[in-house]
Amino acid sequence: MAMEESSKQTRLRQKSRSWIMVFVAGLVVLGTSAPAAPIADSAAGSKQAAAKKASAAVLPSLPFDHILPYDELTGLLRAWASARPGLLQLESLGRTPEGRELWFATVTNTTTGPASEKPALIVDGNMHALEWTGGVAAMNFLRRLVRDYGTDARVTRLLDTRCVYVLPRLSPDGVEATLREGRVIRSVARGGAGGAPSAGLRMRDLDGDGRIVFMRFRDPNGPWKRHPREPRLLIARGPEDAGGDNWRVVPEGLIAGFDGGSISVLPALEGLDFGVHFPDDRGPGAAGARPAPDSALVPEVAAYVDALRKRPNIVTYITCHSFGGGLLMPPVNPDDPFPQADRLIYAAFAARAAELTGYHPTSYLDLRAGQMTDIHIPTEIGWLYSVHGIFAFITEFWNPLKAAGISLDGPMSLWLGGYHPVEDELKLLRWNDSDLGGAGFVAWHPFQHPQLGPVEIGGWDKVHYWYNAPFDRLEKEVAPHADWLVFLGLASPRLEIRSLGSEPVGEGIWKVRLVIDNTGWLPTNGSQRALDIRGVEGVVAELSLPPAARLVEGELRRSVGQLAGRNEQRSTATWWGYNPGTPDRAVVDWKVAAPAGTTLSVTASHVRAGTARATLQLK
């Protein structure tokens, strides 16, 4: 999905600056503090040491000089799973209509607990087939995790205490088609996209160079003329321009049903857009709402939605796209719920992303710039946040304008719509010549078109240099994003048992006290939205007794509510900048009748903050 900005640029700049300042103190704490040491069984240290030793196995590298075809992607994922069996479990969510597996990776140190008992971050790529950079970013993050575990303290802590899910290629059929045909495809070209007329210009590679660019041809009434100093560049004719050497520009292709005069350009064979086939966030009762993906039309989305629903431990979601160099987040529609507590957390996350990547954060609603706001747009981030209370983001990688040294005075959407000085286009051409070696702009060359006669084929290569970062810049473009994802993962809540003790209070009667901490930055519920929709229950403390013991006072299973995180601890300069006391802690007491020496066990659990266990011998 091409990244656009809001038309109210000044307001967004002010908003992003304020976001960056609001949570500076909280970000410093989140980026530098370590979790409290948990109560652990005696084998935990040796288990972690064994996992780190296993991580020394040779790990095949991720190439950045080409986009991996499906077979090469599959081979690399399997090789990584084989090299890191204690960290990476690879499974298929199902097969696509063309028979390709939908690979899904679960990454965690399994010796410290199963993935289902840890708070989770999920990342996907290539929801849109042509946005290769997003798929590479997802793979690079996966590589970062399995490569750096045991040597990078943050990655090691992440996988010891949390879980990461990665779906690197949601549309393997679509990506394969773009690699094979070099044309624009949204997600997949598949029956059911429908509705397009059969007559008109259909894009096609005519000169056999593997790229679909543009055609220009002379027309006395054409709206374009050559730039006086740069013949490659066509500029718009003004009101006073009459006569002269005038041109028309259309995409490279053939015209079905050509009448010899008029030309209508058909939409590219993009096919389906997976992004709009996620469940509607308004619920099944809303007019026109889609309650679930059509498993016959988009089985990939149906399988993914099923996987998401089966993993209630997910706290944060990121989908990787291109282009634009930006970060999109809720709200998506004007009536979308967005409580202030979540706005501040989103602001903190976005500020860190901007610091690491340089990408501009904005809401999807601001991106729409007030256009057609009466139409409800269903999106994956809207569904995950509004219906499930999961923090959800779209990252749009790569901005060719920024790479060419072009400063935007307005939103990028206006620039792409042609509202920019001609000098910007000259800058792009100079960037193409100096930095890209001329590869981004195909030199105009003559071609005898079977319907239009003499034309010239050339222009910008949208696929390789607009939608995607050039290969020699690809690794540098996606690398900082992996740091941000590690940051997001470590921000999740995490339950730890601070202490578990007992004292005799009578003959064969013991008082057992459990103290639970949330050592994560976020509260145990993650988002306020999750509380508002009652999407998560509170922390549960559970006492397990052997046959020789019985409960005298209390409940074996007790809910202690939600525990705060550190996200509200911003500043001690005023009494408004922090939440005093111990809102991150809960204390649970029981009275038990049992002989001395009896061993009891306790469990503290929360669907999004994980599970902690401990045992106690009464003495």
Secondary structure, DSSP 8 states (H G I E B T S, - for coil): ------S-HHHHHHHHHHHHHHTHHHHHHHHH---------TTHHHHHHHHHHHTTS-------SS---HHHHHHHHHHHHHH-TTTEEEEEEEE-TTS-EEEEEEES-GGG--GGGS-EEEEEE-SSTT-HHHHHHHHHHHHHHHHHTTTSHHHHHHHHH-EEEEES-S-HHHHHHHHHH-S--SSB--TT-----SSEEEE---SSSS---EEEEE-TT-SEEE-SS-TT-EEE--TT--SSSEEEEEESEEEET--SS---B---S--B-GGGGS--TT-TTSTT--SS--TTT-HHHHHHHHHHHT-TTEEEEEEEEESSSEEEES--STT----HHHHHHHHHHHHHHHHHH--EEEEHHHHTTTTTTTS----HHHHHHHHH--EEEEEEE--HHHHTT---SS-HHHHHTT-S-HHHHHHHHHHHHHTSTT-SEEEEEEEEETTTEEEEEEEE-IIIIISS--HHHHHHHHHHHHHHHHHHHHHS--EEEEEEEEEEEETTEEEEEEEEEE-SSS-TT-SHHHHHTT-S--EEEEEE--TT-EEEES-SEEEEE----STT---SSSTTSS--S-TTEEEEEEEEE--TT-EEEEEEEETTTEEEEEEEE--
